[in-house]
């Protein structure tokens, strides 16, 4: 078995792939690595892997309009119930 790190356009390993045998026509962004070698999110330059991990920053998910509407309805319902309780 042979394992490859698959690097992006910035030479950072985003994935690994394992094959039963070496690829005859290996893509240029496939770098052979040892089994178990931790290269994900490391930069590959001049035949060496960086020690620093460059993990991507995940953008914060924005609520959908449906989620906003649902939350608005719940808030409105809460306010109505609270006003009814205070008037007792």
C-alpha positions in Angstrom: 0.0 0.0 0.0 1.1 3.5 -0.7 -0.3 6.7 0.9 -0.4 10.1 -0.7 -1.0 13.5 0.7 -3.1 15.6 -1.6 -2.0 19.2 -1.6 -3.9 22.3 -2.7 -2.7 25.2 -4.8 -1.0 26.7 -1.7 0.9 23.4 -1.2 -1.1 22.6 2.0 -2.2 18.9 2.5 -6.0 18.8 2.6 -6.5 15.0 2.2 -4.8 11.7 2.2 -5.4 8.8 -0.1 -4.3 5.2 0.1 -3.8 2.9 -2.9 -2.9 -0.8 -3.2 0.0 0.1 -5.5 1.9 3.2 -6.7 0.0 5.2 -9.3 1.4 5.1 -12.8 0.2 8.6 -13.7 0.3 10.3 -10.3 -1.2 13.8 -10.3 1.3 16.6 -9.6 -0.5 17.4 -6.3 -0.1 13.9 -4.9 2.9 13.6 -2.5 3.9 10.1 -1.2 4.0 9.9 2.6 4.6 7.2 5.2 1.6 5.4 6.7 0.5 7.3 9.8 2.5 10.4 8.9 0.7 13.5 10.2 0.8 16.0 7.3 -2.8 17.3 7.1 -2.9 21.1 7.1 0.9 21.2 6.8 2.7 23.0 3.9 5.0 21.0 1.6 7.9 23.0 0.4 11.3 22.0 -1.1 10.5 18.3 -0.3 9.8 19.0 3.4 6.6 19.3 5.4 6.2 22.3 7.7 6.0 21.7 11.5 3.2 24.3 11.7 -0.4 23.3 11.0 -2.3 25.7 8.9 -5.9 24.6 9.6 -8.5 26.6 7.7 -10.7 29.1 9.5 -14.2 27.9 9.3 -16.7 30.7 8.7 -19.5 31.1 11.2 -22.7 29.8 9.8 -25.4 32.4 9.3 -29.0 31.5 10.2 -31.4 30.9 7.4 -34.4 33.1 6.9 -36.6 30.2 8.1 -34.6 29.9 11.3 -34.9 33.7 11.8 -38.6 33.5 11.3 -38.9 30.6 13.7 -36.9 32.4 16.4 -39.0 35.6 15.9 -42.2 33.6 16.3 -40.9 32.0 19.5 -39.8 35.3 20.9 -43.2 36.9 20.1 -45.0 34.0 21.7 -42.8 34.3 24.8 -43.6 38.0 25.1 -47.3 37.4 24.7 -47.3 34.8 27.5 -45.2 37.0 29.8 -47.5 40.0 29.3 -50.6 37.7 30.1 -48.9 36.5 33.2 -48.1 40.0 34.5 -51.6 41.1 34.0 -53.0 38.4 36.3 
